[in-house]
Amino acid sequence: MSKSTRLPNVFWRLWSATSISNLGDGIASVAYPWLASATTRSPFLIALITLAQRLPWLIFTLPAGVITDRYDRKKILVLMDFCRGALTLIVVLGVVVNKSHLPALKDVVSLKETHYGLYWILVLTALIFGMMDVLHNNTAQTILPSLVNSEHLEKANGRMGTAEALFGSFIGPPLGSLLLGFALAAPFIFDATSFFICAGLMGAISGSFRSDKPISERQNFKVEMKEGVSWLWRNKFLRDLAIILGCFNLYSSIPNAIQIFYAQEVLHTSVFIFAILGTAGAVGGILGGMLGPKVAKRLGDGKSLALALAGIPIATLILGLTSSWQIAWIVFAAETFCSMLWNLITVSLRQSIIPGDLMGRVNSVYRMFAWGTIPIATLLGGAIVSIGEHFYSREIALRSTFIIAFVLGSVLFTFAAPRLTSAKIAAAREAGAK
């Protein structure tokens, strides 16, 4: 490999820190849903936990964008990792104090009443975690163009996506299930430790990562937020892309709100099989990270995005009809591949055309449109099951969320595909380069 195509060493430091953090996230992806299902069997209450975690994407993204552009982005990442580690220790304390009131892992389906003490701890920490995640994720995407040349952004994003899939979806979930079997608090202790290690690794990266805009030129907080909103709204292509992604996340998040119940009651998974399902995302993500750039090059950006828009609704329909966790595993892998393909193209596009001094704010506005619909979908998914199980069986109520998502996804495809052609994407890149 020639020197010109090799990613810089500083990128690999970021990659290492992110990989460790993703490992903790993968462990948490099994531990938190299973713990939540051990506190309540109410679809609506489970949805409220997801709502608390996702609500900051609607209400905190704009302030987070200003913070990202005002302060050193490396220091923000370090602070957020440290704070998330400390918050996870609070969850550890809650688990230890309430352990005697919780059912055994294999008996969670038979739970009859809600354990409100630990439940509300999970809701509160999910809300605070959500705010930290908004600031951390927005900053992480913003800092990457400072480390990698623009022509290598797709490759760098692919490597980051592969790390997320490998550690967050392939290694993390099975490890999380093993830790749960060892001790209920063990996966949360591991997750907290991963945050502290990540904070240390990020802090070891040398250099300052402030915006290029001098502090003396800063305006007040409200004006700076408006600058980000105005820039995105004037850029028709990115504005349409944000709205499309918002609709995409709206329909796809409806079944996600009750996915733990779907896995337990429809697919009849144990905590270990639930973790194995998580590895499907790793396989799909790794393949997407490795092959996604090649697929995009061969098909073109427009057809690749159309493939993602069509593939995920079809996958959602299959999930709503199957009772086999093995089939679900294959479908989850294909679904994640499509999501990775979408992200490789759209994230790199944003990073290449948004001005550096506006990157944090425009990214935050984009994410408000794109992710702000998830809290709405979460409540909708919980309500569909809670109401539906009064009229038909709980299993049909759980499956109905996938069928509704498939219908909405099919409608979105017919609307969005003509607006995301390769020609329009190329024009957006060219306009952003000027």
Secondary structure by P-SEA (a helix, b strand, c coil): ccccccccaaaaaaaaaaaaaaaaaaaaaaaaaaaaaaacccaaaaaaaaaaaaccccccaaaaaaaaacccaaaaaaaaaaaaaaaaaaaaaaaaaaccccccccccccccccccaaaaaaaaaaaaaaaaaaaaaaaaaaaccccccccaaaaaaaaaaaaaaaccccccaaaaaaaaaaccaaaaaaaaaaaaaaaaaaaaccccccccccccccccaaaaaaaaaaaaaaaaaaaaaaaaaaaaaaaaaccccaaaaaacccccccaaaaaaaaaaaaaaaaaaaaaaaaaaaaccaaaaaaaaaaaaaaaaaaaaccccaaaaaaaaaaaaaaaaaaaaaaaaaaaacccccaaaaaaaaaaaaaccaaaaaaaaaaaaaaaaaacccaaaaaaaaaaaaaaaaaaaaaaccccccaaaaaaaaaaaac
